[in-house]
Amino acid sequence: MLRYITRSTTRNEYYTNPHLDGLTGVEYRRMYRYLNSIGELTLIRTIVEHLPPKYAFDEHGRLTHVNLTEADITAQLDTITNQP
């Protein structure tokens, strides 16, 4: 059985409250002020994306699979050679 080092990345999306959609004029301004006063004018959606594993280990802890990108290899070489 292979064991993987799992990775994920989290990002936030900001968007205006959908209650404002379709409103115009006075109705829009009134709802805008209300949502702003209760702190719900801008909503935040947190998205967690699971990334494919880079390394896989067998049951004895030996490395069996490596899935590195060009950026990963470049970053490792820059770290080893002390380049920014």
C-alpha distances in whole Angstrom, upper triangle without the diagonal:
4,7,10,13,15,19,22,25,28,32,35,37,41,43,46,47,47,50,52,51,54,57,60,63,63,61,58,60,60,56,55,57,56,52,53,55,52,49,47,49,46,42,39,36,33,30,26,24,21,20,17,15,16,14,10,8,6,6,10,11,12,12,11,13,16,18,21,24,28,29,26,27,30,30,28,31,34,32,32,36,37,38,39
4,6,10,12,16,19,22,25,29,32,34,38,41,44,45,45,48,50,49,52,55,58,60,61,59,56,58,58,54,53,55,54,50,51,53,50,47,45,47,43,40,37,34,30,27,24,22,18,17,14,11,12,10,6,5,5,7,10,9,10,9,8,9,12,14,17,21,24,25,22,23,27,26,24,27,30,29,29,32,33,34,35
4,7,9,13,16,20,23,26,29,32,36,38,42,42,43,46,48,47,51,53,56,58,59,56,54,55,55,52,51,52,51,48,48,50,47,44,43,44,41,38,34,31,28,25,21,20,16,15,13,10,11,9,6,5,6,7,10,8,10,10,10,10,12,14,17,20,23,24,20,22,25,24,23,26,28,27,27,31,31,33,33
4,6,9,13,16,19,23,26,29,32,35,39,39,40,43,45,44,48,50,53,55,56,54,51,52,53,49,48,50,48,45,45,47,44,41,40,41,38,35,31,28,25,22,18,16,13,11,9,6,8,6,5,6,9,11,13,11,11,10,10,9,10,11,14,17,20,20,17,19,22,21,20,23,25,24,25,28,29,30,30
4,7,10,14,17,20,24,27,30,33,37,37,39,42,43,43,46,48,51,53,54,52,49,50,51,47,46,47,46,43,43,44,42,39,38,39,35,33,29,26,23,20,16,15,11,10,9,6,7,6,7,9,12,13,15,12,13,11,12,11,11,11,13,16,19,18,15,17,20,19,18,21,23,21,22,26,26,27,27
4,7,11,14,17,20,23,27,30,33,34,35,38,40,39,43,45,47,50,51,48,45,47,47,44,42,44,43,39,39,41,39,36,34,35,32,29,25,23,19,16,13,11,8,7,7,6,8,9,10,12,15,16,18,15,16,15,15,13,13,12,14,16,19,18,16,19,21,19,19,23,24,23,24,27,28,28,27
4,7,10,14,17,20,24,27,30,31,32,36,37,37,40,42,45,47,48,46,43,44,44,41,39,41,40,37,36,39,36,33,32,33,29,26,23,20,16,14,10,9,6,5,7,6,8,10,12,15,18,20,21,18,19,17,17,15,14,12,13,14,18,16,14,17,19,17,18,21,22,21,23,26,26,26,24
4,7,10,14,16,20,23,26,27,29,32,33,33,37,38,41,43,44,42,39,40,41,37,35,37,37,33,33,35,33,30,28,29,25,23,19,16,13,10,7,5,4,5,8,9,11,14,16,18,22,23,25,22,23,21,21,19,17,15,15,16,19,17,15,19,21,19,20,23,23,22,25,28,27,27,25
4,7,10,13,17,20,23,25,26,30,31,30,34,36,38,40,41,39,36,37,38,35,33,34,34,30,30,32,30,27,26,26,22,20,16,14,10,8,6,5,7,7,11,12,14,17,19,22,25,27,28,25,26,23,24,21,19,17,17,16,19,16,16,19,20,18,20,23,23,22,25,27,26,26,23
4,7,10,13,17,20,22,23,26,27,27,31,33,35,37,38,36,33,33,34,31,29,31,30,27,26,29,26,23,22,22,19,16,13,10,7,6,4,6,9,11,14,16,18,20,22,25,28,30,32,28,29,27,28,25,23,21,20,20,22,19,19,23,23,21,23,26,25,25,28,30,29,28,25
4,7,10,13,17,19,20,24,24,24,28,29,32,34,35,33,29,30,31,28,26,28,28,24,24,26,24,21,19,20,16,14,10,8,6,5,7,8,12,13,17,19,20,23,26,29,32,33,35,32,33,30,31,28,26,23,22,21,23,20,20,24,24,22,24,28,26,26,29,31,30,28,26
4,7,10,13,15,17,20,21,21,25,26,28,30,31,29,26,27,28,24,22,24,24,20,20,22,21,17,16,16,12,10,6,6,5,6,9,11,15,17,20,22,24,27,29,32,35,37,38,35,36,34,34,32,29,27,26,25,26,24,24,28,28,25,28,31,30,29,33,34,33,31,28
4,7,10,12,14,17,18,18,22,23,25,27,28,26,23,24,25,22,20,22,22,18,18,21,20,16,14,14,10,8,6,5,6,8,11,13,17,18,22,25,26,30,32,35,38,39,41,38,39,37,37,34,32,29,28,26,28,25,26,30,30,28,30,33,32,32,35,37,35,33,30
4,7,10,12,15,15,16,19,20,22,24,25,23,20,20,21,18,16,18,19,15,15,18,17,13,11,10,7,6,5,6,9,11,15,17,20,22,26,28,30,33,35,38,41,43,45,42,43,40,40,37,35,32,31,30,31,28,29,33,32,31,33,36,34,34,38,39,37,36,32
4,7,8,12,11,12,15,16,18,21,22,20,16,17,19,16,14,16,17,13,13,17,16,13,10,9,6,5,7,8,11,13,17,19,23,25,28,31,33,36,38,41,44,46,48,45,46,43,43,40,38,35,34,32,34,31,32,36,35,34,37,39,38,38,41,43,41,39,36
4,6,9,8,9,13,13,15,17,18,16,13,14,15,12,10,13,13,10,10,14,14,11,8,6,5,6,9,11,14,17,20,22,26,28,32,35,37,40,42,45,47,49,51,48,49,47,47,44,42,39,38,36,38,35,36,40,39,37,40,43,41,41,45,46,44,42,39
4,5,6,8,12,12,15,17,17,14,12,13,14,10,9,12,11,8,10,13,12,10,7,5,6,6,10,11,15,17,21,24,27,30,33,36,38,41,43,46,48,49,52,49,50,48,48,45,43,40,40,38,40,38,39,42,42,40,43,45,44,44,48,49,47,45,42
4,5,5,9,10,13,16,17,14,11,14,14,11,11,14,13,11,13,16,15,14,10,9,10,9,12,13,17,19,22,24,28,30,34,36,39,42,43,46,49,50,53,50,51,49,49,46,44,41,41,39,41,39,40,43,43,42,44,47,46,46,49,51,49,47,44
4,6,8,8,12,14,14,11,9,12,11,8,9,12,11,9,12,14,13,13,10,9,11,11,15,16,20,22,25,28,31,34,37,40,42,45,47,50,52,53,56,53,54,52,52,49,48,45,44,43,45,42,43,47,47,45,48,51,49,49,53,54,52,50,47
4,6,6,8,11,12,9,6,9,10,7,7,11,11,9,11,14,14,14,11,9,11,12,16,17,21,23,27,29,32,35,38,41,43,46,48,51,54,55,58,55,56,53,53,50,48,45,45,43,44,42,43,47,46,45,48,50,49,49,53,54,52,50,46
4,6,9,12,14,11,9,12,13,10,11,14,15,13,15,18,18,17,14,12,13,14,17,18,22,23,27,28,32,34,37,40,43,46,48,51,53,55,57,55,55,53,52,49,48,44,44,42,44,41,43,46,46,45,48,50,49,49,53,54,52,50,47
4,7,10,12,10,8,12,13,11,12,16,16,15,18,20,20,20,17,15,17,18,21,22,25,27,30,32,35,37,40,44,46,49,51,54,56,58,61,58,59,56,56,53,51,48,47,45,47,45,46,50,49,48,51,53,52,53,56,57,55,53,50
4,7,8,6,5,9,10,8,10,13,13,13,15,18,19,19,16,14,16,18,21,23,27,28,32,34,37,40,43,46,48,51,53,56,59,60,63,60,61,58,58,55,53,50,49,47,49,46,48,52,51,50,53,55,53,54,57,58,56,54,51
4,6,6,5,8,10,10,11,13,15,15,17,19,20,21,19,16,18,20,24,25,29,31,35,36,40,42,45,48,51,54,56,59,61,63,65,63,64,61,61,57,55,52,51,49,50,48,50,53,52,51,54,56,55,55,59,60,58,55,52
4,6,5,6,9,10,11,13,14,16,17,19,21,21,20,17,19,22,26,28,31,33,37,39,43,45,48,51,53,56,58,61,64,66,68,65,66,63,63,60,58,55,54,52,53,50,52,55,54,53,56,58,56,57,61,61,59,57,53
4,5,5,6,9,10,11,12,14,15,16,19,20,19,16,20,22,26,28,32,34,38,40,44,46,49,52,54,58,59,62,65,66,69,66,67,65,64,61,59,56,56,53,54,52,54,57,56,54,58,60,58,58,62,63,60,58,54
4,6,5,6,8,10,11,12,14,15,17,18,17,15,18,20,24,26,29,32,35,38,41,44,47,50,52,55,57,60,62,64,66,63,65,62,62,59,57,54,54,52,53,50,52,55,55,53,56,58,57,57,61,61,59,57,54
4,6,5,6,9,10,10,12,14,16,16,14,12,15,17,21,23,27,29,33,35,38,41,44,47,49,52,54,57,60,61,63,61,62,59,59,56,54,51,50,48,49,47,48,52,51,49,53,55,53,53,57,58,56,54,50
4,6,5,6,9,10,10,12,14,15,14,12,15,18,21,24,28,30,34,36,40,42,46,48,50,53,55,58,61,62,65,62,63,60,60,57,55,52,51,49,50,48,49,53,52,50,53,55,53,53,57,58,55,53,50
4,5,5,6,9,10,11,13,14,14,12,16,18,22,24,28,31,34,37,41,43,47,49,51,54,56,59,61,63,65,62,63,61,61,58,57,54,53,51,52,50,51,54,54,52,55,57,55,55,59,60,57,55,52
4,5,5,6,8,10,11,12,11,9,13,15,18,21,25,27,31,33,37,40,43,46,48,51,53,55,58,59,61,59,60,58,58,55,53,50,50,48,49,47,48,52,51,49,52,54,53,52,56,57,55,53,50
4,5,5,6,9,10,10,9,7,10,13,17,20,23,26,29,32,36,38,42,44,46,49,51,54,57,58,60,57,58,56,56,53,51,48,48,46,47,44,45,49,48,46,49,52,50,50,53,54,52,50,46
4,6,5,6,9,10,10,8,12,15,19,22,25,28,31,34,38,40,44,46,48,51,53,56,58,60,62,59,60,58,58,56,54,51,50,48,49,46,47,51,50,48,51,53,51,51,55,56,53,51,48
4,5,5,6,9,9,8,12,14,18,21,24,27,31,33,37,40,43,46,48,50,52,55,57,58,60,58,59,57,58,55,53,50,50,48,50,47,48,51,51,48,51,54,52,52,55,56,54,52,49
4,5,5,6,5,5,8,10,14,17,20,23,27,30,33,36,39,42,44,47,48,51,54,55,57,54,55,53,54,51,49,47,46,45,46,43,44,48,47,45,48,50,48,48,52,53,51,49,46
4,6,5,6,5,8,11,14,18,21,24,27,30,34,36,40,42,44,47,49,51,54,55,57,54,55,53,54,51,49,47,46,44,45,42,43,47,46,44,46,49,47,46,50,51,49,47,44
4,6,8,8,11,14,17,20,23,26,29,32,36,38,42,44,46,49,51,53,56,56,58,56,57,55,56,53,52,49,48,47,48,45,46,49,49,46,49,51,49,49,52,54,51,50,46
4,6,8,11,12,15,18,20,24,27,30,33,36,40,42,44,46,48,50,53,54,56,53,55,53,54,51,49,47,47,45,47,44,44,48,48,45,47,50,48,48,51,53,50,49,45
4,6,8,9,11,15,17,21,24,27,30,33,37,39,41,43,45,47,50,51,53,50,52,50,50,48,46,44,43,42,43,40,41,44,44,41,44,47,45,44,48,49,46,45,42
4,5,6,9,12,15,19,22,25,29,31,35,37,39,42,44,46,49,50,52,49,51,49,49,46,45,42,42,40,42,39,40,43,43,41,43,46,44,44,47,49,46,45,42
4,7,10,13,16,19,23,26,29,32,35,38,40,43,45,47,50,51,53,50,52,49,50,47,45,42,42,40,41,39,39,43,42,40,43,46,44,44,47,48,46,45,41
4,7,10,13,16,20,22,26,28,32,34,36,39,41,44,47,48,50,47,48,46,46,43,41,39,38,36,38,35,36,39,39,37,39,42,40,40,44,45,43,41,37
4,7,10,13,17,19,23,25,29,31,34,36,38,41,44,45,47,44,45,43,43,41,39,36,36,34,36,33,34,38,37,35,38,41,39,39,42,44,42,40,37
4,6,10,13,16,19,22,26,28,30,33,35,37,40,41,43,40,42,39,40,37,35,33,32,31,33,30,30,34,34,32,34,37,36,35,39,40,38,37,34
4,6,10,13,16,19,23,25,27,30,32,34,37,38,41,38,39,37,37,34,33,30,30,29,31,28,29,32,33,31,33,36,35,34,38,40,38,37,34
4,7,10,13,16,20,22,24,27,28,31,34,35,37,34,35,33,34,31,29,27,27,26,28,26,26,29,30,28,30,33,32,31,35,37,35,34,31
4,6,10,13,16,19,21,24,25,28,31,32,35,32,33,31,31,28,26,24,24,23,25,23,23,27,28,26,28,31,30,30,33,35,34,33,30
4,7,10,13,15,18,20,22,24,27,29,31,28,29,27,27,24,23,21,21,21,24,21,21,25,26,24,25,29,28,28,31,33,32,31,29
4,6,10,12,15,18,19,22,25,27,29,26,27,25,24,22,20,18,18,18,21,19,18,22,23,22,23,27,27,26,29,31,31,30,28
4,7,9,12,14,16,19,21,23,26,23,24,21,21,18,17,15,16,16,20,18,17,21,22,21,22,26,26,25,28,30,30,30,28
4,6,9,12,14,17,20,22,24,22,22,19,18,15,14,11,12,13,16,15,14,17,19,18,19,22,23,23,25,28,27,27,26
4,7,9,11,14,17,20,22,19,19,16,15,12,11,8,10,11,15,15,13,16,19,18,19,22,23,23,25,27,28,27,27
4,6,7,11,14,17,18,16,15,13,12,9,8,7,9,11,15,15,13,15,18,17,17,20,22,21,23,26,26,26,26
4,7,10,14,17,18,15,14,11,11,8,5,4,6,9,12,13,10,12,15,14,14,17,19,18,19,22,23,23,23
4,7,10,13,14,11,10,7,8,6,5,6,8,12,15,15,12,13,17,16,15,18,20,19,20,23,24,25,25
4,7,10,11,9,8,6,6,5,7,9,12,15,18,19,16,17,21,20,18,21,24,23,23,26,28,28,29
4,7,8,5,5,5,5,7,9,12,15,18,21,22,19,19,23,22,20,23,26,24,24,27,29,30,31
4,5,5,6,7,6,9,12,15,18,22,25,26,22,23,26,26,24,26,29,28,27,31,32,34,34
4,6,7,10,10,13,16,19,21,25,28,29,25,26,30,29,27,29,32,30,30,33,35,36,37
4,6,9,10,14,16,20,22,26,28,29,25,26,29,28,26,28,31,29,28,32,33,35,36
4,7,9,12,14,17,19,23,25,26,22,22,26,25,22,25,27,25,25,28,30,32,33
4,6,9,12,15,17,21,23,24,21,20,24,23,21,23,26,24,23,27,28,30,31
4,6,8,11,13,17,20,21,17,17,21,20,18,20,23,22,21,24,26,27,29
4,7,10,13,17,19,21,18,18,22,22,19,22,25,24,23,26,28,29,31
4,7,10,13,16,18,15,15,19,19,17,20,23,22,22,25,27,27,28
4,6,10,13,14,11,11,15,16,14,16,19,19,19,22,24,24,25
4,7,10,12,10,10,14,14,14,16,19,19,19,22,24,23,24
4,7,8,6,7,10,11,10,13,15,15,16,19,20,20,20
4,5,5,6,9,10,11,13,14,16,17,19,20,19,19
4,5,5,6,9,10,11,12,14,15,16,18,16,16
4,6,5,6,9,10,10,12,14,15,16,14,14
4,6,5,6,9,10,11,12,14,15,14,14
4,5,5,6,9,10,11,12,14,13,14
4,5,5,6,9,10,10,12,10,11
4,5,5,6,9,10,10,9,9
4,5,5,6,9,10,10,11
4,5,5,6,8,8,10
4,5,5,6,5,7
4,6,5,6,8
4,6,8,11
4,6,9
4,7
4
